[in-house]
Amino acid sequence: MKFISLRVRNAGVLHGYDSNNKEIVEEIPAEEFIEKLIDIGRLQSISEKYLLVSSSHGRMLYWEYEGGFEALKARLAKAGLLLD
């Protein structure tokens, strides 16, 4: 396994999709950012503000992260984990 250290906080739980194929997301009240070592294999997508990560029981979570999108892309590229 490969891990990345990031400061994250819970933002939402993806519960699936409604009949119009729109995400059903339970928003989580803002908490403090904490540092986590995250298994790279859990990362499903990365946007400007959020990580979409897999969790237990087939759940998907949105985590807000610190540091910025470009900086995270650069870290992944430097580690050989980003394809051009």
C-alpha positions as CSV (number, residue, x, y, z in Angstrom):
1,M,0.0,0.0,0.0
2,K,1.0,3.6,-0.6
3,F,-0.1,6.4,1.7
4,I,-0.4,10.2,1.4
5,S,-0.4,12.5,4.4
6,L,-3.1,15.2,4.1
7,R,-5.0,17.5,6.4
8,V,-8.7,16.7,5.8
9,R,-12.1,17.1,7.4
10,N,-15.4,15.4,6.8
11,A,-17.7,17.2,4.3
12,G,-20.4,14.6,3.3
13,V,-21.5,11.1,2.9
14,L,-22.6,9.9,-0.5
15,H,-25.7,7.8,0.0
16,G,-26.4,7.0,-3.7
17,Y,-28.5,8.7,-6.4
18,D,-32.1,9.7,-6.6
19,S,-34.5,8.9,-9.5
20,N,-33.1,11.8,-11.5
21,N,-29.5,10.4,-11.1
22,K,-28.6,13.3,-8.7
23,E,-26.3,12.5,-5.8
24,I,-27.8,12.1,-2.4
25,V,-25.2,13.6,-0.1
26,E,-25.6,14.0,3.7
27,E,-23.6,17.1,4.6
28,I,-21.5,17.0,7.7
29,P,-21.1,20.1,9.8
30,A,-17.6,21.7,9.5
31,E,-15.0,20.3,11.9
32,E,-11.4,21.0,12.5
33,F,-8.9,19.8,9.9
34,I,-6.9,16.8,11.0
35,E,-3.9,15.1,9.5
36,K,-4.5,11.6,8.1
37,L,-2.4,9.0,6.4
38,I,-4.7,7.9,3.5
39,D,-4.3,4.8,1.5
40,I,-3.9,6.0,-2.1
41,G,-6.2,3.2,-3.2
42,R,-9.1,4.8,-1.4
43,L,-8.9,8.0,-3.5
44,Q,-11.7,7.9,-6.2
45,S,-11.4,11.5,-7.4
46,I,-9.8,14.8,-6.5
47,S,-11.4,18.2,-7.2
48,E,-10.4,21.8,-6.3
49,K,-11.9,21.4,-2.8
50,Y,-12.8,17.8,-2.1
51,L,-11.5,14.3,-2.2
52,L,-14.0,11.5,-2.9
53,V,-12.8,8.5,-0.9
54,S,-14.1,5.0,-0.4
55,S,-15.1,3.9,3.1
56,S,-16.5,0.9,5.0
57,H,-19.7,-0.8,4.1
58,G,-19.5,0.4,0.5
59,R,-19.9,4.1,1.4
60,M,-18.2,7.0,-0.3
61,L,-17.2,10.1,1.6
62,Y,-16.4,13.6,0.6
63,W,-13.5,15.1,2.5
64,E,-12.4,18.7,2.3
65,Y,-8.6,19.1,2.2
66,E,-6.0,21.7,2.8
67,G,-3.1,22.6,0.5
68,G,-4.8,23.2,-2.9
69,F,-5.4,21.2,-6.0
70,E,-2.2,22.1,-7.9
71,A,0.0,21.3,-4.9
72,L,-1.7,17.9,-4.5
73,K,-1.3,17.2,-8.2
74,A,2.4,18.0,-8.0
75,R,2.9,15.7,-5.0
76,L,1.2,12.9,-6.8
77,A,3.2,13.5,-9.9
78,K,6.5,13.6,-8.0
79,A,5.6,10.2,-6.4
80,G,4.9,8.7,-9.8
81,L,1.2,8.4,-9.1
82,L,-0.2,10.7,-11.8
83,L,-0.4,10.0,-15.5
84,D,0.0,12.8,-18.0
